[in-house]
Every structure is written in structure tokens, then in C-alpha cells.
Amino acid sequence: MAYGLLGSQSVPPGVTENAVQQAVALGSLSGEEVDAQTFEALFHAVALDPSFQIPIWFASAIAPSGTWIC
């Protein structure tokens, strides 16, 4: 999907690139692959707001840091 968007030049390349970056960030945080439906949702979020980024609170909820000692 990203390749097709970049090739078609129907949207500014920066929008597609930001959507790819957000998908990579989400995939890294969750440890899961980002499917086409999720990428499409990220793309629409970035298209509506080019400064869109995965929220910090979401990142901390997915990838907790530190070790719990009981």
C-alpha cells in the first residue's frame, strides 16, 4: 500500500512517509506486524493531521519498561 501511494504521487510523499514511520513505531512497540487495515488507519490519521504521532501514553502501555520486584 505504501509503495503504491508513493508511486502514484496522489498524496504528498511526506504524508506517506510519516504513516510508514508511525507504522514502524507501532510495530516496534507492540512486537507485532502492522497489517494493511492498521496501516490504512494510520495513513488516514496522518492525512488528516500531518503532525500525527503515536501517543507517548500508548507507547508506555504497550511496552512497559523496568522490572517489577516483589
MOMOJO-V756215 format. One record per backbone hydrogen bond with DSSP energy under -1.0 kcal/mol. CO is the residue of the C=O (numbers start at 1). NH is the residue of the N-H. If there is no record, write none. Layout:
BEGIN
co=CO nh=NH
co=CO nh=NH
END
This chain:
BEGIN
co=1 nh=5
co=2 nh=6
co=3 nh=7
co=4 nh=8
co=5 nh=9
co=12 nh=15
co=12 nh=16
co=13 nh=17
co=14 nh=18
co=15 nh=19
co=16 nh=20
co=17 nh=21
co=18 nh=22
co=19 nh=23
co=20 nh=24
co=21 nh=25
co=22 nh=26
co=23 nh=27
co=24 nh=28
co=25 nh=29
co=26 nh=30
co=27 nh=31
co=35 nh=39
co=36 nh=40
co=37 nh=41
co=38 nh=42
co=39 nh=43
co=40 nh=44
co=41 nh=45
co=42 nh=46
co=43 nh=47
co=44 nh=48
co=45 nh=49
co=49 nh=52
co=55 nh=59
co=56 nh=60
co=57 nh=61
co=58 nh=62
co=59 nh=63
END
